[in-house]
Amino acid sequence: MNPDNRSRLEQRVVKAAEAALQDQKYVSPIDVLVGIGWLPPSTVAAWRQGRLPYLERGVTVNLHKTSTAMHVFRSWAVRKKLAPSEAAYMARTRDRRPLRFSASGQEAIERSYRTHWVSPTLSERKREQLAERQSRAPDLVVISARHDWTCTVCGDAGGGLLLMQDNGPVCMACAKLDHLVFLSSGNSTLTRRAKKASQLSAVVVRWSQTRKRYERQGILVEESALEHVE
């Protein structure tokens, strides 16, 4: 990469990193790649659902440019005296398998992607809370379907709800979620308590054609947990 191109890249990386740091008091490699426009948020969502073998496959530039940007990012974070904090990344799948970042899968590269850089202004307690929150298993996300679809596991016509897995949509029976009951949004206290009492839960979302985004409809929880908190 010639000096002019590298200088422009450094400016873009620093700008994206500064914005994420100001907004959330920490910054991750994913924040930077999304911020400079090399990693579409939709690709991150698909990767988190386990539908990409590794994150770098969804980056829109070659591995050399990606590696250069990550080197610039880490050098900036060290100069800023940010504190490194390694987070766990798990897929939004029933098996909660660890997500892979790189094409090579080398542990040093994987660790660098997992490392978040935290503002030194945060107290030790807030750093611990942030690390715990970042390493928490993500919620399963179930989609309320707007169109007809077919389960990629059993081949049957799907119902109203589906879970996106590796090869596509999966029905509630094949996802082993058909024993859960729906609790609509509206009562935040009941939702919080039901989710805490349920050993298995999932967030239900539906695509809004008007707002062009998925919007939360409620959660799925075990019937016994819902009865208990009610």
N, C-alpha and C positions, 0 to 999 in steps of 0.2 A: 504494500500500500504506500503510495507516494505521500510526502509530507503534507501537502494541501488536503488530500482526502482524509488522512489520519486526524489532522487538526479539526476538520469539520465533524468527523465522527466523535472526537473527544468532546466537542461542544454539545453535540446532541445527547451523548451519554450522560454528561454532567447535568444538563438541563432536566432530563427525565428523572435522574436519581434525586436531584434536589427537590423536584416537585413531589415525588413519592415520600421522601423523608419529611418534608414539611407537612404533608397531609396526614401521615400515619405514624410518624416518629420512628420508622424503620424503613428499609428498602431492600428488596430482593432482586436477584437476577431476572426473574420473570417480570417484575415491575419495569425494569430498564428495557428489556426486549419489547414489551408492549408499548412502552412510552416512546421509543424511537420508531415504532411502526413496523418492526420486523416480525412480530408475533401477534397475529389477530386474536382478540379475546375469545372468539368462537373456537379457535384452535385449542386454546388453553382449556376451555370447557370440555371439548371432546377428549383431550388428553386426561383430564381429571376423571372422566367417565370410563377410562380404560380403553378408549377407541383409537388411540395412537400408541404404537409400540414404545416410542420415546419422544420427548418434547422437541428435540432438535429437528426431527423430521418435519415439524410444522413451521419452522423458521423459514422466512422467505428469502434468505441470503445463504451463501455458502458457509461451510464450517470455519473457514479461515477468517471471514469477516466476523462471524459470531464469536470466535475465540478472541479476536482482537478487541471487540467491544467489551467482553467479560474481563479481559486484562485491564482495560482502561477503567472499568467500573471498580474493580478490587483496589487498584492503585489509588483512585479517588477516595474510596472508603477508608483506607489506611491513613491517607493524608488528613482526612477529616476526624481521625481518631474515633471512628465508630466502633462499637463493640460487636464482634462476630457472635452469632447465636445460631446453632444448627437446628433446623426444624425437620420434622418428619412429614413426608408427603405420601398420603395413601389415596388410593383410587376410591371414587364414589361407587363402589361395587359391593356386593354382599361379602366377598372375601377380604375386602379392605387391603388388597395387596399393595406393596410399596410401588410407587411410580418411578419410572426410569426417565432420566433426563437426556443422556448423551447417546450418540451413535455407537461409541466404543464401549460404554458401560464401565469404564475405569473408575475405581473408587475415588481417586483424587478429584476427578472431574465431577462425579456425582456429588461429592461432599461440597464442592465449591458452589454448585447450583442450589444445594439445600441450605447454604449459609445465608442468613439474613444479617444485615448490618444495622445496628440499633443506635439511636441517638444517645450520646453520653449524658444528656440532661435528664434522662429517665432515672428514677430511683431504683435501687436494687430490687425492691418489692415489685415495682411495675415491670421491670425486666423479666422477673420470674413469672409473673402473670401473663406477660406477652408470650414468653417461650412456651408456657403451658397451653395457651390458646392456639398458638400456631401449630403445635404438635398434636392437637386433638383430632381424632378421626372425623372426617367430614360427614355431614348429613347425607344420607341417601336422598336422591331427588327423583320423585315419581312425577311423570307428566300426565296431565289430563288431556287426552287426545281430542283433537278438533276434527280429524278425518279418519276414515277407515284405515286399518293397518293389519298386518299379519305378524304373529309372533315368530321370531327367527329360530326358536328352539323347538316348539311343538308343531308349528305350521298352521295353527288354528287362527281364525279371525279374532283379532284382539278386542278387548272390552274398552271400558272408558279410561282405564289407567294403564300406563306402560313404564317400564324401566329401561333406559338406554344402556346396553351393555356392549361388549367388544364388537359383535357382529351386527348390532342393530337393536330394534325394540324387542322387549321380552314381556310377556304377560305376567300378571301377578302370581298365578299358580306356578309358573316355571321359575319365577324369581323367589318363590317361597315367601311371598308377602301377602298371600290371599287371606290369611287369618287376621290381618290387621283391620281396624275400623277407622273410618274417616272422622276427623274433628275439624270443623271449619274454623277459619280465622274469625276473630272478633272478641274473644275472651282471652287476653294474654296470660292472665294468671292461671286459668284452667289449662291452657296449652302448655305453659311451662311446667306445671306440676304433672300433667299426664305424660309428657315426654320424659321427665325425670324418672317417673315410676315405671315406664315401659322399657323392657330390655332391648326391644327393637322398635325403631321408629323411622319415618321418612317424611320429608317435606314434599307437599303436593303443589305443583306449579302449573300454570296454563298460559299459553301464548296469547298476548294481547295484540290483535291485528292493528288496533288504533295506535298503541304506544310502542309497537315493534319491540317487545321485550316479554320475557316470562315474568308472570306475577304470581305471588304466593296465594294459594287458595286455602291452605290449612295443613294438617299433618295426619299421618297414619300412625296409630298406636295400637298396642294390644288392648283388647276389649276389657280384660280384667283390670288393667292399669287405669283405664278411663272410668270404669265403674268405681274403683277405689277412690279416686280423687273427687269424683262427683258426690 
